[in-house]
Amino acid sequence: MRRLGTGIGWRPEIADAVEAMPGIDWVEAVAENVCPGHLPDSLVRLRERGVSVVPHGVSLGLGGADRPDEGRLAALAERAVALDSPLVSEHIAFVRGGGDLTATQPLEAGHLLPVPRTRDALDVLCENIRIAQDALPVPLAVENIAALISWPDEEMTEGQFLYELVERTGVRLLIDVANLHTNHVNRGEDPAEALDELPVEAIAYVHVAGGFERDGVWHDSHAHPVPEPVLAILAGLASRVTPPGVLLERDENFPGPAELERELDAIRATVKASGELPADPPGTRAPVPPATAAARQRTAVAQAALLSALVAGTPAPEGFDHARLKVQSRALAAKRADVVAKVAPELPDILGAAYRSAFLDYARARPMTGGYRQDALAFAGHLLLAGQPVSADADADAEAWGRLGDWWLERSGPAPLSRRPAARLLHATRRVLLGR
């Protein structure tokens, strides 16, 4: 297995700092944020220096009931080729629910949700991973995720689930030790027990990240320093096997380069031993029987019911902790507001302090059914139809509505109409939205 060494998650906000850091052997970039035809100059320079770049996907939903989308798989493969990557990674999670298998409205979580550790879910996941492996030009590694909630009536522990997954598919593992800590706090799962059960010889690399605890719930924020309990789990893993690669993740509240380097030094110090893993793939890659239509159907119904409770306000499925579902639902809505603000920064600029509360009010009754850009457009359309004031100042309010109508029409109408006076623009926008 190829040794990666010590790395850091590449993000545009810290690109210059990453390039200047000593001892960076490799970086990981969010696959969906990289355009193969227009690679960021920073990634190109890193590649030219011999620094490996691993695309890390977040939208495949390999644990979902549907087969992997061919277009998403092709896009991930294209990024692996463009970056000359040694492997790619994704998550053991589902991100969508509903649709054809359940004859219900398609729903988007906008986040990674845990799959049930059941035979049905394992059968579906194994088949989906083999489909992905066949479509990708490099090896695939899949990551254990952090979760706020637990499925009732699970049939396996996480370690048992991952062990059988590797045995049946030969897939590599990306073990996130911060997620093991999260699941310890939130779901009472013993990290040492999970490490004992893992097929450690299948590990491709390890994630290390920070978070915070609030009201007994650990939030895997990737926006805080790595805490000691996470480093302790990393030490426990390193005592069992020398991981081929270890990577620091940071997605928000980026500190200065010196603090990032201190965290990397702590990670290096924790991984005391170094050695090569066998080059042969782990497991036996036993034939994977196709998931039955019934298994996919049962998995689809269970996932759609959970997702609908989280994002559409339907009753919670039986057996779930209702309080934890509320925490997860609020977390999904908050992330949705944050991501929409990033993909459409004009909206919080136009609405000011009213943006967040207005978006959360909108999101409570309107689940996301497409991507975040579509969500931003729908949110703006909803506000224009509602016509509620966003400012106590009448002149400021008129200006905000004019800018919002301008923004909406420029992205959804047949031609830009930004030069119309604000009042006439708002009238035209509402007329378009109402179909008049």
C-alpha positions as CSV (number, residue, x, y, z in Angstrom):
1,M,0.0,0.0,0.0
2,R,1.4,3.4,-0.9
3,R,2.6,5.5,2.0
4,L,1.2,9.0,2.0
5,G,2.8,10.4,5.2
6,T,1.5,13.5,7.0
7,G,-1.0,15.8,5.2
8,I,-3.5,18.5,5.6
9,G,-6.9,19.2,4.1
10,W,-6.4,21.7,1.3
11,R,-8.8,24.6,1.3
12,P,-8.7,27.9,-0.7
13,E,-8.6,29.9,2.5
14,I,-5.3,28.3,3.7
15,A,-3.8,27.5,0.3
16,D,-0.8,29.8,0.7
17,A,-0.1,28.6,4.2
18,V,-0.3,25.0,3.1
19,E,2.2,25.6,0.3
20,A,4.7,27.2,2.7
21,M,4.4,24.5,5.4
22,P,7.4,22.2,5.9
23,G,6.9,18.5,6.0
24,I,3.6,18.3,4.1
25,D,3.7,15.1,2.1
26,W,0.2,15.2,0.7
27,V,-3.1,17.1,0.7
28,E,-6.8,16.2,0.4
29,A,-9.2,18.4,-1.6
30,V,-13.0,18.2,-1.6
31,A,-13.7,16.7,-4.9
32,E,-16.9,18.6,-5.7
33,N,-15.0,21.9,-5.2
34,V,-12.3,21.2,-7.8
35,C,-12.9,21.7,-11.5
36,P,-10.6,19.4,-13.6
37,G,-10.3,21.9,-16.4
38,H,-9.4,24.8,-14.1
39,L,-7.3,23.4,-11.3
40,P,-6.4,25.9,-8.6
41,D,-2.8,27.2,-9.2
42,S,-1.9,26.2,-5.6
43,L,-2.8,22.5,-6.3
44,V,-0.9,22.6,-9.6
45,R,2.2,23.9,-7.8
46,L,1.9,21.3,-5.1
47,R,1.6,18.5,-7.7
48,E,4.7,19.8,-9.5
49,R,6.6,19.6,-6.2
50,G,5.6,15.9,-5.9
51,V,2.9,16.5,-3.2
52,S,0.1,13.9,-3.7
53,V,-3.5,15.2,-4.0
54,V,-6.4,13.0,-3.0
55,P,-10.0,14.0,-4.1
56,H,-12.4,13.5,-1.2
57,G,-16.0,13.2,-2.3
58,V,-19.0,14.2,-0.2
59,S,-22.0,13.7,-2.5
60,L,-22.0,10.1,-3.8
61,G,-24.1,8.7,-1.0
62,L,-22.7,5.2,-1.3
63,G,-24.8,4.0,1.6
64,G,-28.1,5.2,0.0
65,A,-30.7,2.8,-1.4
66,D,-30.2,3.9,-5.0
67,R,-27.3,2.8,-7.1
68,P,-24.5,5.4,-7.4
69,D,-25.2,8.1,-9.9
70,E,-23.1,7.5,-13.1
71,G,-22.5,11.2,-13.5
72,R,-21.2,11.7,-10.0
73,L,-18.9,8.7,-10.4
74,A,-17.6,10.0,-13.7
75,A,-16.9,13.4,-12.2
76,L,-15.0,11.8,-9.3
77,A,-13.0,9.7,-11.8
78,E,-12.2,12.8,-13.8
79,R,-10.8,14.6,-10.8
80,A,-8.6,11.6,-9.9
81,V,-7.1,11.6,-13.4
82,A,-6.7,15.4,-13.5
83,L,-4.8,15.4,-10.2
84,D,-2.9,12.2,-10.9
85,S,-4.2,10.9,-7.6
86,P,-3.1,7.6,-5.9
87,L,-6.6,7.0,-4.7
88,V,-10.0,8.7,-4.0
89,S,-12.2,8.7,-0.9
90,E,-15.8,8.9,-0.1
91,H,-18.1,8.2,2.9
92,I,-20.2,5.4,4.3
93,A,-23.3,7.5,4.4
94,F,-26.5,8.4,2.7
95,V,-27.3,11.9,1.6
96,R,-30.6,11.5,-0.3
97,G,-33.9,9.7,0.2
98,G,-37.3,9.2,-1.3
99,G,-37.7,9.1,-5.1
100,D,-38.6,6.2,-7.3
101,L,-37.9,3.4,-4.9
102,T,-40.5,4.8,-2.4
103,A,-42.7,6.7,-4.9
104,T,-42.2,9.8,-2.7
105,Q,-40.7,13.2,-3.1
106,P,-36.9,13.1,-3.5
107,L,-35.2,14.7,-0.5
108,E,-31.7,16.0,0.1
109,A,-30.1,16.0,3.5
110,G,-27.3,18.3,2.6
111,H,-25.1,16.4,5.0
112,L,-23.8,12.8,5.6
113,L,-26.2,10.6,7.5
114,P,-25.4,7.2,9.1
115,V,-26.6,4.0,7.4
116,P,-28.2,1.3,9.6
117,R,-25.8,-1.5,10.5
118,T,-28.1,-4.2,9.2
119,R,-27.7,-7.0,6.6
120,D,-29.9,-5.2,4.1
121,A,-27.9,-2.0,4.4
122,L,-24.6,-3.9,4.2
123,D,-25.8,-5.7,1.0
124,V,-26.7,-2.5,-0.6
125,L,-23.5,-0.7,0.4
126,C,-21.3,-3.6,-0.8
127,E,-23.0,-3.6,-4.2
128,N,-22.7,0.2,-4.5
129,I,-19.1,0.2,-3.6
130,R,-18.3,-2.5,-6.2
131,I,-20.1,-0.4,-8.8
132,A,-18.0,2.6,-7.7
133,Q,-14.8,0.6,-7.8
134,D,-15.5,-0.6,-11.3
135,A,-16.0,3.0,-12.4
136,L,-12.9,4.6,-10.8
137,P,-9.4,4.5,-12.2
138,V,-7.7,4.3,-8.8
139,P,-8.5,2.6,-5.5
140,L,-11.4,3.8,-3.4
141,A,-11.2,4.4,0.4
142,V,-14.4,4.9,2.4
143,E,-14.8,6.8,5.6
144,N,-16.7,6.1,8.8
145,I,-18.8,9.1,9.7
146,A,-19.8,11.0,12.8
147,A,-23.4,10.8,13.9
148,L,-25.7,12.4,16.4
149,I,-28.3,9.6,16.1
150,S,-28.5,5.8,16.3
151,W,-30.7,3.5,14.3
152,P,-32.8,1.1,16.3
153,D,-32.4,-2.6,16.0
154,E,-28.9,-2.6,14.5
155,E,-27.4,-6.0,13.9
156,M,-23.7,-5.3,14.0
157,T,-21.2,-3.0,15.7
158,E,-19.4,-0.5,13.5
159,G,-16.2,-2.6,13.6
160,Q,-18.1,-5.7,12.6
161,F,-19.8,-3.8,9.8
162,L,-16.6,-2.4,8.4
163,Y,-14.8,-5.8,8.7
164,E,-17.4,-7.5,6.6
165,L,-17.5,-4.6,4.2
166,V,-13.7,-5.0,3.6
167,E,-13.9,-8.8,3.4
168,R,-16.6,-8.7,0.8
169,T,-15.3,-5.8,-1.4
170,G,-11.6,-5.3,-0.7
171,V,-12.3,-1.6,-0.3
172,R,-9.8,0.5,1.6
173,L,-10.8,2.3,4.8
174,L,-10.4,6.0,5.7
175,I,-10.7,5.9,9.5
176,D,-11.6,9.2,11.1
177,V,-10.5,9.1,14.7
178,A,-12.4,12.3,15.5
179,N,-15.6,10.5,14.3
180,L,-14.9,7.6,16.6
181,H,-14.7,10.1,19.5
182,T,-18.0,11.8,18.3
183,N,-19.8,8.4,18.3
184,H,-18.4,7.6,21.7
185,V,-19.9,10.8,23.2
186,N,-23.1,10.8,21.1
187,R,-23.9,7.1,20.9
188,G,-21.9,5.5,23.7
189,E,-19.7,3.5,21.4
190,D,-16.3,2.4,22.8
191,P,-13.5,3.6,20.4
192,A,-11.1,0.9,21.7
193,E,-13.7,-1.8,20.9
194,A,-14.1,-0.4,17.4
195,L,-10.4,-0.4,16.9
196,D,-10.1,-4.0,18.1
197,E,-12.7,-5.1,15.5
198,L,-11.4,-3.1,12.6
199,P,-9.5,-4.7,9.7
200,V,-6.6,-2.3,10.4
201,E,-4.6,-3.8,7.5
202,A,-7.2,-2.2,5.2
203,I,-6.6,1.4,6.4
204,A,-5.5,3.7,3.6
205,Y,-5.2,6.8,5.8
206,V,-6.6,8.5,8.9
207,H,-8.4,11.8,9.5
208,V,-7.8,13.9,12.6
209,A,-10.1,16.9,13.4
210,G,-11.5,19.0,16.2
211,G,-14.9,19.7,17.5
212,F,-16.8,20.8,20.6
213,E,-19.3,19.5,23.1
214,R,-22.5,21.3,23.9
215,D,-25.3,19.9,26.2
216,G,-23.8,16.4,26.2
217,V,-23.6,16.3,22.3
218,W,-20.3,16.3,20.5
219,H,-20.3,18.4,17.3
220,D,-17.7,17.4,14.7
221,S,-17.2,21.0,13.6
222,H,-13.7,20.8,11.9
223,A,-13.5,24.3,13.2
224,H,-11.7,23.8,16.5
225,P,-8.3,22.5,17.7
226,V,-7.8,18.7,17.9
227,P,-8.7,17.7,21.5
228,E,-6.7,15.3,23.6
229,P,-9.3,12.5,23.5
230,V,-9.0,12.4,19.7
231,L,-5.2,12.2,19.9
232,A,-5.6,9.4,22.4
233,I,-7.7,7.4,19.9
234,L,-5.1,8.1,17.2
235,A,-2.4,6.7,19.6
236,G,-4.6,3.6,20.1
237,L,-4.8,3.1,16.4
238,A,-1.1,3.7,15.9
239,S,-0.4,1.1,18.5
240,R,-2.2,-1.5,16.4
241,V,-0.9,-0.5,13.0
242,T,1.2,2.2,11.4
243,P,-1.2,4.2,9.3
244,P,0.0,4.9,5.7
245,G,-1.2,8.4,6.0
246,V,-2.6,10.8,8.6
247,L,-4.3,14.1,7.7
248,L,-5.4,17.1,9.6
249,E,-8.9,18.4,8.6
250,R,-9.9,22.1,9.2
251,D,-12.9,23.6,7.4
252,E,-13.8,26.7,9.3
253,N,-12.3,29.3,11.7
254,F,-8.8,28.8,10.2
255,P,-6.0,29.7,12.6
256,G,-2.7,31.0,11.6
257,P,0.0,28.8,10.0
258,A,1.9,28.4,13.3
259,E,-1.1,26.9,15.1
260,L,-1.8,24.5,12.2
261,E,1.9,23.4,12.2
262,R,1.7,22.8,16.0
263,E,-1.3,20.5,15.4
264,L,0.5,18.7,12.7
265,D,3.5,18.3,15.0
266,A,1.2,16.8,17.7
267,I,-0.2,14.4,15.2
268,R,3.3,13.3,14.1
269,A,4.4,12.8,17.7
270,T,1.3,10.7,18.4
271,V,2.0,8.4,15.6
272,K,5.2,7.0,17.1
273,A,6.0,4.1,14.8
274,S,6.5,4.0,11.1
275,G,6.5,1.1,8.8
276,E,5.2,-0.2,5.5
277,L,2.0,-2.1,5.1
278,P,1.7,-5.1,2.7
279,A,1.2,-4.1,-0.9
280,D,-1.4,-6.8,-1.4
281,P,-5.0,-5.7,-1.1
282,P,-6.8,-6.6,2.2
283,G,-9.5,-9.2,2.4
284,T,-10.3,-11.8,-0.1
285,R,-12.6,-9.7,-2.3
286,A,-15.1,-12.5,-2.1
287,P,-17.9,-12.3,-4.7
288,V,-20.5,-9.9,-3.7
289,P,-24.0,-11.2,-4.3
290,P,-26.2,-8.5,-5.9
291,A,-28.4,-6.7,-3.4
292,T,-32.0,-7.9,-3.9
293,A,-34.6,-5.5,-5.1
294,A,-36.4,-6.2,-1.8
295,A,-33.2,-5.2,0.3
296,R,-33.0,-1.9,-1.7
297,Q,-36.7,-1.3,-1.2
298,R,-36.5,-1.9,2.6
299,T,-33.4,0.3,2.9
300,A,-35.1,3.0,0.8
301,V,-38.2,3.1,3.0
302,A,-36.2,3.2,6.2
303,Q,-33.9,6.0,5.0
304,A,-36.7,8.0,3.4
305,A,-38.7,7.9,6.7
306,L,-35.7,9.1,8.7
307,L,-34.8,11.8,6.3
308,S,-38.3,13.1,6.1
309,A,-38.5,13.4,9.8
310,L,-35.2,15.3,9.9
311,V,-35.9,17.8,7.0
312,A,-39.7,17.8,6.4
313,G,-41.1,17.6,9.9
314,T,-42.9,14.3,9.5
315,P,-43.3,12.0,12.6
316,A,-40.2,10.3,13.8
317,P,-39.8,6.6,12.9
318,E,-40.4,4.2,15.7
319,G,-37.4,3.5,17.9
320,F,-35.4,6.7,17.4
321,D,-34.5,9.1,20.2
322,H,-36.8,12.0,19.5
323,A,-34.5,14.5,21.4
324,R,-31.5,13.5,19.3
325,L,-33.5,13.7,16.1
326,K,-34.4,17.3,17.0
327,V,-30.7,18.1,17.6
328,Q,-29.8,16.5,14.2
329,S,-32.6,18.3,12.5
330,R,-31.4,21.7,13.8
331,A,-27.8,20.9,12.8
332,L,-28.9,20.0,9.2
333,A,-30.9,23.3,9.0
334,A,-27.9,25.3,10.3
335,K,-25.5,23.7,7.9
336,R,-28.0,24.3,5.0
337,A,-28.1,28.0,5.9
338,D,-24.3,28.2,6.1
339,V,-23.7,26.5,2.8
340,V,-26.3,28.5,1.0
341,A,-24.6,31.6,2.4
342,K,-21.3,30.4,0.8
343,V,-22.7,29.4,-2.6
344,A,-24.8,32.6,-2.8
345,P,-23.0,35.2,-0.7
346,E,-25.1,37.9,-2.2
347,L,-28.1,36.8,-0.1
348,P,-26.7,37.4,3.4
349,D,-25.2,40.6,2.0
350,I,-28.6,41.8,0.8
351,L,-30.6,40.6,3.8
352,G,-28.0,41.5,6.5
353,A,-28.8,40.3,10.0
354,A,-32.2,39.0,8.8
355,Y,-30.7,36.4,6.6
356,R,-30.2,33.5,9.0
357,S,-33.6,33.7,10.8
358,A,-35.4,34.2,7.4
359,F,-33.6,31.1,6.0
360,L,-34.3,28.9,9.0
361,D,-38.0,29.9,8.8
362,Y,-38.1,29.0,5.1
363,A,-36.2,25.7,5.7
364,R,-38.6,24.4,8.4
365,A,-41.4,23.8,5.9
366,R,-39.4,23.4,2.7
367,P,-37.0,20.5,2.5
368,M,-34.1,20.6,0.0
369,T,-34.9,18.6,-3.1
370,G,-32.0,19.6,-5.2
371,G,-28.5,21.1,-4.7
372,Y,-27.6,24.1,-2.7
373,R,-27.6,26.5,-5.6
374,Q,-31.2,25.5,-6.4
375,D,-32.0,25.9,-2.7
376,A,-30.7,29.5,-2.7
377,L,-32.8,30.4,-5.8
378,A,-35.9,28.9,-4.2
379,F,-35.3,30.7,-0.9
380,A,-35.0,34.1,-2.7
381,G,-38.2,33.3,-4.7
382,H,-40.0,32.4,-1.4
383,L,-39.0,35.7,0.1
384,L,-40.1,37.7,-2.9
385,L,-43.5,36.0,-2.9
386,A,-43.9,36.5,0.9
387,G,-43.1,40.2,0.6
388,Q,-42.3,40.5,4.3
389,P,-40.1,43.5,5.4
390,V,-36.5,42.7,6.2
391,S,-35.7,46.1,7.7
392,A,-37.5,48.6,9.9
393,D,-36.2,51.3,7.6
394,A,-38.6,51.7,4.6
395,D,-36.0,53.0,2.2
396,A,-33.5,50.3,3.2
397,D,-36.2,47.7,2.8
398,A,-37.1,48.9,-0.7
399,E,-33.5,48.8,-1.7
400,A,-33.1,45.2,-0.3
401,W,-36.1,44.0,-2.2
402,G,-34.9,45.6,-5.4
403,R,-31.5,43.9,-5.1
404,L,-33.1,40.6,-4.2
405,G,-35.4,40.7,-7.2
406,D,-32.5,41.7,-9.4
407,W,-30.5,38.7,-8.1
408,W,-33.4,36.3,-8.6
409,L,-34.2,37.4,-12.1
410,E,-30.6,37.4,-13.3
411,R,-30.3,33.8,-12.3
412,S,-33.7,32.4,-13.3
413,G,-35.1,34.7,-15.9
414,P,-34.5,34.7,-19.7
415,A,-32.4,38.0,-19.5
416,P,-30.9,40.2,-16.9
417,L,-33.2,43.0,-15.8
418,S,-31.0,44.7,-13.3
419,R,-31.5,48.2,-14.7
420,R,-35.2,48.4,-13.9
421,P,-36.2,50.6,-11.0
422,A,-36.6,48.7,-7.8
423,A,-40.4,49.0,-7.5
424,R,-41.0,47.9,-11.1
425,L,-38.5,45.1,-10.7
426,L,-40.2,43.7,-7.6
427,H,-43.5,43.8,-9.3
428,A,-42.2,42.0,-12.4
429,T,-40.4,39.4,-10.2
430,R,-43.6,38.6,-8.2
431,R,-45.6,38.4,-11.4
432,V,-43.1,35.9,-12.8
433,L,-43.1,33.8,-9.6
434,L,-46.9,33.8,-9.4
435,G,-47.1,32.7,-13.1
436,R,-49.1,35.8,-14.2
